[in-house]
Amino acid sequence: MNLVTGKVRFSYVNVFEPRQTPNGEEKYSTTLLIPKTDGDTYNRIMQEINKTLQENITTVFKGIPPQNPRLPIYDGDGLRESGEPFGSECKGHWVMTAKSNTAPEVVDSSLNPIMNKNEFYSGCYGRASIRFYVYNQNGNKGIGCGLGNVQKLEDGQPLDGRTTAAEDFGTPVQPKYQTPTIAQPQVDPITGLPLQPTVNNIYGVN
């Protein structure tokens, strides 16, 4: 059964096209930034993780609960598994990446499909349906997070560094109307009459 999150911020969005993982698999994925103020979503996630682990101790772990199993949720105020700090956008959030072998449905707040890739991007806000599964491979034991579908609720500051034209150029410059300048004929200082323009003699005849 899928768990539907509260409002999260999406990061590292790959929901329209799969991305190759380090082991060579093609996966659709997105990272969920869950506000730490959303205790309901966090508690439901942890309950579902514990439930999934308990249900699979006998079948997957041969009756022996794994010691310190890897979990799919991280503290955005802490460090990544590599020891590097998370990005500034992760501060004050729980961080979790959900993946799937098949493309998720991408919809808006009215459940209309979003077809334009530019409409669903890293930095926008919405909800996701996720599910958990266990793994026990090559000494790695833990819980993974599967991606169901995603729903966009509102726009947000893009996390890929792109800017809008308004941000780049500021307030539009309004062109100022200029009254056309009409050339005034030259006047003979003696007679006061307009001088006739001189025409070059192109034929060489006086």
Secondary structure as the mmCIF struct_conf table of DSSP 4:
data_model
#
loop_
_struct_conf.conf_type_id
_struct_conf.id
_struct_conf.beg_label_comp_id
_struct_conf.beg_label_asym_id
_struct_conf.beg_label_seq_id
_struct_conf.end_label_comp_id
_struct_conf.end_label_asym_id
_struct_conf.end_label_seq_id
STRN STRN1 LEU A 3 VAL A 4
BEND BEND1 GLY A 6 LYS A 7
STRN STRN2 VAL A 8 GLN A 20
TURN_TY1_P TURN_TY1_P1 PRO A 22 ASN A 23
BEND BEND2 GLY A 24 GLY A 24
STRN STRN3 GLU A 26 PRO A 35
TURN_TY1_P TURN_TY1_P2 LYS A 36 THR A 37
HELX_RH_AL_P HELX_RH_AL_P1 GLY A 39 GLU A 55
TURN_TY1_P TURN_TY1_P3 ASN A 56 VAL A 60
BEND BEND3 PHE A 61 PHE A 61
TURN_TY1_P TURN_TY1_P4 LYS A 62 GLY A 63
HELX_LH_PP_P HELX_LH_PP_P1 PRO A 65 PRO A 66
BEND BEND4 GLN A 67 ASN A 68
STRN STRN4 ARG A 70 ARG A 70
BEND BEND5 PRO A 72 PRO A 72
STRN STRN5 ILE A 73 ASP A 75
TURN_TY1_P TURN_TY1_P5 GLY A 76 ASP A 77
BEND BEND6 GLY A 78 GLY A 78
STRN STRN6 LEU A 79 LEU A 79
TURN_TY1_P TURN_TY1_P6 GLU A 81 SER A 82
BEND BEND7 GLY A 83 GLY A 83
HELX_LH_PP_P HELX_LH_PP_P2 GLU A 84 GLU A 84
STRN STRN7 PRO A 85 PRO A 85
HELX_LH_PP_P HELX_LH_PP_P3 PHE A 86 GLY A 87
HELX_RH_3T_P HELX_RH_3T_P1 SER A 88 CYS A 90
TURN_TY1_P TURN_TY1_P7 LYS A 91 GLY A 92
STRN STRN8 HIS A 93 SER A 100
BEND BEND8 ASN A 101 THR A 102
HELX_LH_PP_P HELX_LH_PP_P4 ALA A 103 GLU A 105
STRN STRN9 VAL A 106 VAL A 107
TURN_TY1_P TURN_TY1_P8 SER A 109 SER A 110
BEND BEND9 LEU A 111 LEU A 111
STRN STRN10 PRO A 113 PRO A 113
HELX_RH_3T_P HELX_RH_3T_P2 LYS A 117 GLU A 119
BEND BEND10 PHE A 120 PHE A 120
TURN_TY1_P TURN_TY1_P9 SER A 122 GLY A 123
STRN STRN11 TYR A 125 GLN A 137
TURN_TY1_P TURN_TY1_P10 ASN A 138 GLY A 139
STRN STRN12 ASN A 140 GLU A 154
BEND BEND11 LEU A 159 GLY A 161
HELX_RH_AL_P HELX_RH_AL_P2 ALA A 165 PHE A 169
BEND BEND12 THR A 171 THR A 171
HELX_LH_PP_P HELX_LH_PP_P5 PRO A 172 TYR A 177
HELX_LH_PP_P HELX_LH_PP_P6 THR A 179 GLN A 186
STRN STRN13 VAL A 187 VAL A 187
TURN_TY1_P TURN_TY1_P11 PRO A 189 THR A 191
HELX_LH_PP_P HELX_LH_PP_P7 LEU A 193 LEU A 193
STRN STRN14 PRO A 194 PRO A 194
HELX_LH_PP_P HELX_LH_PP_P8 LEU A 195 THR A 198
TURN_TY1_P TURN_TY1_P12 ILE A 202 TYR A 203
#
